[in-house]
Amino acid sequence: MTDATSLPRVAIYDLDRTVLRAPTFTLFLLWAAWREAPWRLLLLPALAALMIGHALRLYGRDRFKPAAIRLMLGASIAPERAETLAAAFAAWRVPRDVPPGAAACIARDRAEGYRLLMATAAPEFYAGAIAEALGFDAIVASRHRRDDAGSWLPLLDGPNCYGEEKARRVSEWLAVNAPGGAAHIRAYSDHLSDAPTFALAGEAWLIGRGDKYIRLAAKHGWRAANFEDAAVAEHL
């Protein structure tokens, strides 16, 4: 019998509203447009129309995200430009937008020997910089195609890393990094769409504030945590 303490340890963290308070996708587009080409902010009505169409379920994330990126960033992002934008955005958001409880849990999991995996639907080219700024070991995120010159394109390279697809990508990562499928896994997310990823974990934590999250967590057999509480890691 394998001793549980000898198993590989993995802590999986969602990004938006978990590791960072604010959702990053639209924020990144607006920030990058303001930084690089303020005239693109004149296109905000078009971006708003795209967001409304997505909210009304006229099309899914796989269509919305590439269209929004093209609108606010252009038809391609050269590698040097993508790296510079991603690093500057990460430096802006980390640590100012990291809830104290998230910082405490990340530090605790790292100290306890967990490998830190960020699993997010955000585009890999900037989410990777945020993961690096926070000291994560690895990331699975939405991939975007590249042209022959290595420039990032708005088009997704495969499905959006969300829901079942995120869990599939996490499972692929675990197959390589926790051979045999044996690992002690903690997972943290604010959203029910991550239920498939929670199903992979021995400890699943629904992140939020208030009785609503406590009831939701209890209903699904998860635990609840408030990352605005700096002492939360001491009670998990």
N, C-alpha and C positions, 0 to 999 in steps of 0.2 A: 504494500500500500504506500502511495506517495504522501509524504508529509506535506501538508498545505503550506507550511512555512518555506519549503524548498521550491515551490512552484514559481515560475516567472511572474512578476507583478506588473500590471499595466493599469494606468489610470487614464480614462478617456474623457476628454472635456470638449463640449460644444463651445463655439466661440461667441456668437451674438446672444446677448442677454444672459450669458453665463460667465465666461471669462472676461468679457467686456460688457458694460452696462448697455451701451447703445448698439443697435444693429449697424453693421459696417457697410453694406453694399451701396445703398443710396448715398450715405455719408461720404464714402470714398469717391464716388463719381462727382459729387458736388465739390468736394475739397480739391480733387485733381483738376477739375475744370477751372475753378477759381485760381488755382496756383499756376496753371499752364496757359489757359486760353479763356479768359473771363467772358469773351463774347459768346461762348457756348452756353452761358447762363441764360441767354435770350431764348434758348431752346427748352427752358423749363416747362412751358405749357405742353410741349410735345412729350416730355418725360412724364409729366402728370397724367397725360392721356394714356400713356403706356401703363402706368401704375393702376389707373382706374380700370383699364381693360383686363389687367391681370387679377385685380380684386374681384371683378365681376365674372371671373373664370372664362373669359373669352379665349384665353390661351394660357398655357402653363409657364412655369419658370424657365423651361428649356427654350422658349421663344422670347420671353420677356427680358431675361438677363442679357443675351447677346445684343438685342435691339437697344437696350439702355446703354450698354457699354459703347456701342458704335456711335450713338447719339452724343454722348458726353466726352468720349475719349478719342473718337476717330476710328478709322478702318483697321488700324494696326498700332501696336505699341512696341517700339524697338526695345531690344533687351536692356540696353543701358538706361533707357527712359523708364522702363518697368521697374528695374532694380532701384533706381533713384526715388521714384514715386513711392514704391512699397516701403523702403527704409524710412523715408520722411514721414509717411503716414503712420507707421508703427511707432516711431519716436514721438509723434504727436499724441497717440492714443495710450501708449504704455509709458508710465504706470497710471496716468491720471484717470483713465476710465476703467481701471481694474478694481472691482469691489474688494473691500478688505477681507471678506470671507473667502473669496476666490484666491487671493494672494496667499492666505493662510493655508488653504487646502493644498494648493500647488506645492508650497514649501513643505508641508507635512508629508505629502505623498512622495516627493523627491527624497526627503530624509529617510523615509521608510523603504526606500529601494524600488519604488515604482518607476517604470518607464512612462513618460508622459506623452500621450498621443492626442493631438488636437484633431477632432473630426468635425468638419464644417461644410456647409453648402457654399460658403464664400469662395470667390476665385482664388486659386492656389497662389497666383503671382503676388498678391498682397497679404493673404492670410499666412503664407509661409514666413513673411517678415515679422508678423505679429508673434507667431509661434516661436521664432528664433529669439525675439526680444524678451520673451517670457521664459526662455530656457527649456522649451519643449524638445523632446527627442525626435519626434516625427510628426507628420501631418498627413491626413487624407482630406482632400478638398476638391471642389469642382475644377476640372482641368479645362484648359482652353487650347485650341489648336495653334500651331506655329507654322509660319511660312518657311521657305528655304533659307531665309536669312536669320531665322530664329526669333523673329518678331511674334509677339502674342497677337492673336486674332480674337475678335469678339465671339466667334463660334465656339460652342462647347465641344470638347473632345470626349464624347461619351455622355451618358446621362448626368443630369444635375445631381450632386452628391447630397441627397436628401432622402429621409425616410428609409425605405427598404434598400435603396441604392447605397446610402451611407453605411448601413449595417453590412451590406455585401462587401464594400470596400474595406471596412474595418476587419471583417472576417479574413479577407485576403491578406491584410497586413499581419494579423495574428498567426495565420498559417505559416508565414515566413519567420516571424519573430518569436512565436511561442510554439515551436514544433510539437506535433502530437495533439494540439488543441488544448493542452493543459496549461492554465494560467489562472491566477487570482486577479479578477478584473473589477475595478471600480469605474462607474460611469456617472457623469454629471451633465444635466441638460435642463433647460427651462421649458422644453416643449414636448408635447405628446407625440409629435412626429418622430421623436427619437425612441419610441417604444421598441422598435426592432433592435436598436443598439443596446437598450437596457436589457433585452432578453439574453444578450451575450454575457452579461455581467453578474457577478455574485453579489455586488452591492450597487444598487441603482439609486441615484439621488436626484429628485426633482427640485430644481432651484427656483425659488420665488419667495414672495413675502405675503403672509396672511393665511387665513383659514382656508381659502380656496385651494391653495397649493397643498396644504396638509390633507385636505379631504381627497383631492385628486391622487396624491401619492398613496394614501391608505386604500383607495378604491382599486388601484392597480398593483398593490403589494410592493410599492417602492417606499423609500424614505424621503423626507422633505428637509430642505436646508435653506436658510436665508443667507445669501452671500453678502448682504449688507451688514451682517453681524461679524465683527472682527474676531470674535471668540468661537465662531462656529466650528472650526476644526477641532477644538478641544472636546466637543460634544458628539462628534460623529463616530 
